[in-house]
Amino acid sequence: MPIVAQSAETTDWVSRFADEVIEESERRAPGKPVVVASGLSPSGPIHLGNLREVMTPHFVADEIRRRGRQVRHLISWDDYDRYRKVPAGVPGVDESWAEHIGKPLTSVPAPQGSPYPNWAEHFKAAMTESLAELGVEFDGISQTAQYTSGVYREQILHAVRRRADIDAILDQYRTKKDPAKKQQQKPLDEAELEAAEGSGAAAEDDGSSGTAGYFPYKPYCGNCEKDLTTVTSYVDDTTELSYTCTACGFAETVRLNEFNRGKLVWKVDWPMRWAFEGVVFEPSGVDHSSPGSSFQVGGQIVGIFGGEQPIGPMYAFVGISGMAKMSSSKGGVPTPGDALKIMEPQILRWLYARRRPNQSFKIAFDQEIQRLYDEWDKLEAKVAGGTSQAFGSGGGSALPADVAAHSRAVGTAGGELPRTRRPLPYRTLASVADITAGEERQALRILSELDPENPITTLDEARPRYDKAEAWINHHVPADQRTVVREEPDAELLKSLDEASLQSLRLLLDGLAEHWSLDGLTHLVYGVPKVQAGFSADATPKELPPEIKTAQRTFFALLYHLLVGRDTGPRLPTLLLAVGQDRVRALLGE
């Protein structure tokens, strides 16, 4: 169902942008489909920071579709950009790829073992697969195809004719030193630096001046394919262009009105495309939005092409928690594909939907992912229960903006994304995957005992969430934090226990059979210290003295030591179910 905007206080950021974009589109091109855009450079792994470049216009486009209007979401693949450096940590790539620096990304060999024909296609494929899983509908445009087929020929010739005007605009900013650095309020961490560098326009190229004067177009060399070329002369009447290559010494003269092996420099290319495609909405990262950078300068250059600058927000960086544990961290921040291995697409969509574009946030690859899933499941329950209230009403209700973010997370105008049939708690699934080391029959046994009145009968009911939790355990939890159940009882520890500790174990063992379910065992393990202190197992925290919490922690630590030889571990009810009644009894000294 469409989410209808009502007021600035009660609607989400997506609805407000959709209102503005529709109004602006009608002003510029009445009756035409609304055009929103993203730009991605497949210069290496396309990471979670770049995903914000896509998700921001995706949500706006989807909201416009929900309102029954036609909209195109363009993704420009900047695959005709120059190959600038060999990224670190990419499998199948070594320093020999440095010989290709300066070539178009589509002329660089793919990593060894890749099924794709070139570097750009290799990294585009991974992102395209992730976007499909995320439900992102888009029209992809290869800039290699656009330039080499002559689609932009008239725009190129026009830019060259107006090169003096372009140069004059750019010259206003050339005296400004590192404006992006001045703009930063705090130093960027490694992940953010990678994000800035990996964005679609990191080079910020504005052209060069040589013997032919300023020129906004770079030919790729006809011999070595690199863009290390200098235009030495240009004749406006005939469009004869001469250039030399500083890399290999090659020189040639071509007619620009027939030549398709080159591209406009970035600060001219981007506004040219705004005008060519009629883009109404496109966000930009902070690296493009500082004074003198491509977005600001493009706002003046776009008029030369008869267009207008898109409206759109500056988006903040996306951080990562738990990155140090990741094997992929050597090469920078993780990709959407990395995130989708450990979380369902609804959760990843939700992270981008619930924060305004100018708000930074982190994506968890560490223990925080369990808390994130708990938060999501609570929101799901509120939405399913219809507990959405007006803004500012009851404390236990979902706010309208939260409901809107949930709606955008679970599906699009085209329908809901596939979901897990039995969305058991992520932390429970992770614990089960951890304890069973991936043994499916054992995992199913444990999961079937979580809710005896409505038992799960096949792991497929818990998929894909179970698979995501298992992947997280296997790839992001350090070996020293994995759970290994004792083979034999800790006889020495059992022998050393005082009478109070032994009594707590007897109370637990006496109640095992009766409480053998997730809820039952939760009630039991929290209840034992209460009963020992003379209270009912059902007593609420308000009815109990503070010492009970201390007694519970002591009891839990004892159980962990006896079961897994550590102070902590998975939630005890899940751990007990996983170990099984007979083995629990043996390890606890019965």
N, C-alpha and C positions, 0 to 999 in steps of 0.2 A: 504493500500500500504506500502511496506517496506520503511523504512527511511534509505537511503544509506549514509554512512559516506563519507565526502569529505575531511575535514581538521580539525585540532584541534581547529581552531578559529571559525568554523561555525557549528560544530556538538555538540550534547548534550552529557552529561556524560554517558548516557546509551549506545549510539553507540560506544563510545570509549572503554568502558568496554567490549562490545560485540566483538569488534575487538580482544582485548587481550585474551578473553576467548576462542574464536574459535581457535586462533593461538595456545594457550596453550593446548587445548584439542586435537588438531591434533598432537602436539608433543608427548603427553602422550599416547593417544589411537586413532591412525588414523582410521577414518571411523566409529568410535563408536558414539552413541548419547552423546551430551554434558551434563554433570551433574553439576547442581548448587544445593545449599542446604541452608536450614534454620533450626533452632532448636527452639522449643517453649516448655516451661515448664507449664503445666496446674496446677500449684500450687495454683492458685487463678485466679481472673479475668485477662485475657490476654489483656494488655492495649495498648494504641496508641504508646508508646515507643517501645514495642515489635513488633508492626506492621512494623516498619522499617526493622526489621530482615527478614520479608517476602517480602515487596515491593521492596527492593533493588534487590535481585536475581530475583524476578518476572519480573521486567522491562527488565533486561538483558536477561532472558530466552525468554521473548516475542519478543524482538528484534531479537534474534537468530531464532525464529520460523518465523518471518516476512521475514527472508532471505532464508526460505525454508529448514532449517536444523532441524534435530531431536534434541530435548533437553528434559531432565527430570528435573523438579524442585521438589526436595525432601523436605518434611517437616518432620523432626524427632520430634515426640511428646515425650518429655522426661517424660513420664508418669510412668516410673519405678524409678524415682528419689525419694528420701525420702521426706516425709511430714515434713517440717521444723518448721512451726509455724502456728497459727490460724490467718488468715488475718482479719483485722478490716473491719467492715462495710458490710459484706456479709450477705444478708438476709437468714434466716433459719439456721444460724451458731452461736453457743455460745461457751463459754470456755470449754464445755465438749469435744469439738473436740481435745483438747490438749492431751487427752489420746492416740490419734493415731499418735502423733509425732514420727517419726522414721520408720513408715511403708511406703511401696510404695504408691504412689499417687492413684494407682488403687485399693488399699486395704482399702482406707479411705472412709467412707460413704459420699454420696452426701449430700448437704444441704437439710434440711427438705423441703418436698414438691417437690423436683426435680424428674422428670421422669427418670433420668439417674441412672445407676447401681452403680456408684462410683464417687468420687470427681473429678478424672481426666476427665472422660467422660462428666461430667456436664460442665466444663469450656472449654473443647475441642469443645463441641457442639455449644456454643455461637460464638467462633472464626470461626468455619467452616461455620456457617451461614453467618457471615460477609464477609468472603473470597469469598463465592459464589456470594454475592451481588456485591462485588468489581471485579468480573471477574477473580479471581486468579485461575489458573489451576495448580494443584500440585498432587504429589503422597505422601500420608501420610504414615508414618511408626511409628507404636507403638513400643516403646522400651520395654514395658512390653511383647508384643507378641514376639519380637525378642529374648529377654533373656530367657523367660520361655519356649519357644519351642526349645531352644538349637541351634538357628541359629548361635550364636557367640561362640559356644563351642570351636572350634579350636583356635579362636582369644584369648579367655580367657586362655586356656592352654598355648598358646604361650607367652602371657604376663607374666604368672606366671613363666614359664621357664626363661624368660629374666628379672625377677624382679630385679636382681642386677644391670643390665644395666639401667633400668628405674630409680631405686633409685639413681644411680650416676648422672643421668641428673637432677633429681629433687633436689638433694642435692646442686647443684650449686646455687639454688635460695632460699633455706630455711633460709638463714641468712638475707635476705632482708625483712625489716619491712614495711608492708602495702604499697607496691609499687603503688597500684592504688591511694592511697591518695596523694602520692608525685606527681603523674602525673597530678592531677587536678589543673587547673589554678585558679579556683574560687570555693567557696563552692557550693555544690549542694543544690537546693531547695527541698522542700518536694516531689514534683512530680518526680524530677530527682533521688532522693534517692530511691523512690519506683521503678522507672524504672530499676535502677542498680540491686536492690535486686530481682526484678521479672524476670530478664533475665534467659536464659536457664541454666546458669552455675554459679549462684551466689555463690554456696558453695565453689568453687575452691578447692575441696578435692583432695589430692594427695596420699592418702593411709595412712597406719599406720604401726608402728613398735611395735611388741610385742615379746613374747617368741619365735615366729617363724621367727623373723626378719621382714624386710620390706615386705609388702604384698599389691599388687595393686587391690585386689578383696575383696568385702564385702559381706558375706552371710547375707541374711535376716533370722532372727531366725525362726526355725521350730515350735516354740511354740507361741510366741507373735507377730511374723511377723516383728519385728523392726530390724533396722540395727545396734543396739547398741551391736555389736558382736566383739569379738577379736579372731583372728586366733591363736591357741596355738601350732599347729604343722602342717607340710605338708611334705609328702613323694613324691618326684618327680617321682620315678619309678612307684608307684601305683596310684598316684594322691589322696592319702588319705589325707583328710583335716579335722582337728578337730577345733572346735570353741566353745566358751562359750558366753552366752548372759549376759551382765551386767544389763539388765533391769529386767529379770525374773529368771536368774540363770540357764536357760536351757543349756545343752551341748550335742553335738553329733559329731559323726565322719561320714563323707560322702566321696564318690569318686567324685572328681571334674569332671571327664570325664563322669559322669552320672547326675550330680547335676545341676539344673536349677533355683535355688531360690537365686539369688544374682547377683551382677553386678560389672563391673570394676569401679574403682573410676574415678571421672570426668576427671581429667587431663590425664588419660590413655584412658578412654572411647571415648572422642572426637576424638583424632587422630586415634584410632582404626577404627572408623566409616569412617573417611576420606579415609583411605586405602581400607576398605571393600566396600564402595560404589563408589570409584573412583571419589570423588568430586573434581571438578576443580575450582569452584568459590563459596565462602561463606564469607559474610561480618561478622564482629564482632563488638560488642559494645565496648565502651571505657573501660568497666570493664574487658574485656578479652584481651585488647591490650597493657596494661602497662607492664613494665619489670617484668618478673617472673610470669606473669599470664598465664592462660591456653592456649591462642592462641600462645604465644611465645614459651612456653615449649612444646606445642603440635607439633610445627614445628620440634623439635628434636626427639620427641618420635615417630612420624609417620614413620620415617625410620625403626624403629624396626619391624613395620608391613609391610614393603615393599612398602610403599606409599609415596606420596609427599604432602606437605601442600598446601591447596587451595590458589589461589590468591583471593584477595578481600579487600575492603576498611574497615577502621575503620569508623563506623557511629556515628554521634553525637546524643545527646539527642533531644527528641521532647518535647517541652514545651506546656503548656496549658494557654490560657488567659480566664478569666472568671470562673476559677475553684472554686473560693470561693462561687459562687452562686449555685454550683451544690450539689444536695443532695447526690450524690455518692462520693463527695470529702472526706468524712470521711474514706473511704476505700482506698484512693489513687487516682491515675490518672484515667480518664475515658477510656473506651474500644472503639474499633472500632464500636461496636454496638451502643454505646452512640452517637458517632459522626454521624453515619448513620441515626439516628433518626432525626437529624436536618439539614443534608446536603446530597445532592445526591452523589452517588458513584463516579461520574466523578470529583466532586470537591475534595473529599478526595484523590483520585488517583493523582490528579493534584498537591496537596500539597507535596506529596512525590516525584513526578516526576520532579518538576521544581527546586528542590534544590539538589546539589551534596550531597552524603551521609555524607561527613565530615562537612556539613553546618547544624547548628541547625536551627530549625524554631518552630513556635508556631501554634497550632490549636485553633481557636477561638470558644468559647462557649458564648462569650459576644457580645456586639454591633458590634464588629469588624467583625463578620460574614457577616454583611450587606455590608461592604466595600469590603470584599473578593469576594462576589458574584458580586458586581459591576465590579470589576477587571476582573473576569471570563467572564462576559457577554461582556465586551469590547473586550477581546481576541477572544471570539467566533465570534463577528461581524467582526473583522479584518480577521480572518481565512476564514470565509464564504465569505467575500468580495474579497478574494485573494490578500490582501494587504501585504503579506509577501515579504520582500525585502532582498537583500544581506546585510550581517552584516555591520553596520555603515551607511546604507542608511537612507532615510527619517525618520523624527522623529515620524510620525504617523503609522509606519509600525510595524508588528510583526517580531521580530528577528527569525532566523531559529531555535534557541534553544527553543524559546517560542512555535513555531509551532510544534516542535517535542514533547514537553511536553504536548501540547494540544492533539496531536494525541494519545499519550500514555494514556491520561486521559479518552478520550471518548470511547476507545475500545481496543481490543487486536487483535492478529493475527487471531483469530477466528471470529471477527466481532465487530460491535459497541454494547456498552451497551445500554439497554433501556433508553430512555430519555423523558423528559417532552415535550409534543407536542407544547405547547405555553409557553415558558419560560419567564413569566412575571417577572419584577424585584423582587428580594427576599424581599427587604425592603418594597415594595408595598404590597406584599402578607402578610408579617408579620404584617403590619399596619392594613390590612383588617381583618386578623384573630384576631388581638387585639381588634379592635373596635367592631367587631360583636360578640365577645366571642364565636366563633365557630358556629354561626348560619348560616347554609349553604345557605339558600335561600337569606338571606341578603348579604352574601359574594358574591354570584353569581350576584346579582343585581349590586353591586359596580363594580365588575370586568368587567361586560358586558358594563359598561359605560366608561371604560378606553379608548377604541378605538371604537367610534361609527361606523366608516366605516368598521371595521372588528371585530364585537363584539364576545366575548367568549360566547358560548351557554351552556356549561356545565362545572362544576368544574373539571371533569375528564381531560379536555384539559390542565388544569394547574397543574395536578398531575404528579409525586409525589412531585414537588417543593412546591406546596401549603401546603401539609401535613407536609413537613419538616419545613416550616416556622411557621406553627401553633404549632408544637411540640416545637420549640424554644421559641415561645412566652409563651406557657403554662408552660414550665419547667425551663427556664433559664432567664426569665425576672422577676425581683422582683415585688411583688405586688404593691409597691409604685411607680413603673415606668409604670404600666399598664395604658391604656387610658380609662377613664370613661367620656362619653359625658354628659354635663349638662342636667338635666331634665327641668329646667326653666331658662329663661334669667337672667343674673346678673344685676338686675335693678339698684342697687346702682352704679355699675361700669359704666353702660350706662349713668346714670344721671350725672356722674361726668366728662364726656368726653368734651374736648374743641372742637371748631368748626373744626379744622384741622382733628382731629381724627374722628369726625362724617362724615366729607366729605370723608375720606378714606373708611369708611364703605359703604357710598352711592355709591361710584364708584364701589366697589366690588359687591354690590347687583345689581346694574344696569347691570353689565356685566355677571351675573351668567348664565342666560338662554343661552346666545349666546356662552359662553365658557365652556359649561358643558361636558368636557372630560378631561382626565389627562393632555394632552398637552395644551388644552385651558385654564384650570384653572392655570396651571403653568405660562403661559403667563400673565394671569390676575393678580394673586397675586404679581408677581414681577413687573408688569407694573403700578399698582396703585400708588406707591410712585414716580415713574418717571413722571406720568401724573400730579400729584399734584405739582411737582417741575417745571412743564412747559416743560417737554421733551416728546418725543413720547414714547409710550409703547414699541415700537420696538427698541429703542436706545440700543446700545451695551455698555458694561462696559467701553470701551475706549472712548466713547462719553460722559460719565457721570462724574460729580465730585465725589470725595470720599464720600461726605455727603449722597449720595443716598443709599449707603450700610447701613449706620447708620439708615436712615429713613426706609429702608426695614426691618431691624431687629426690630425696634420699632413697626412697623405695624404688623409683624408676632407675636410678643409677645402679642399684643392686641388681635389678633384673637384667639390665644391659650387660653388666659384668658377667653374670652367670650364663647369659645366652650367647653373647658375641664378644666378650672380653674387652669391652670399651665402656667409657662413661655414657656415650650417646649412641644413637642409631636411628633406624626407621621408627615411625610411631609404634608404640608397644602393641596395641591391638592388632595391627597389621603383621608385626613381627611374630606374635604368638600364633596367629592363624597360619602364617607361612611355615613356622617350625613344626606345627602339628601337635596335637594333645599328647601323644605318647612320648615324643621327644622332649617336649616342654617339661613333662613330669620327671623324665630322667635327668635333665640338666638342672632342674631345681631341687634335686636330691630326694625325690619321693621313692 
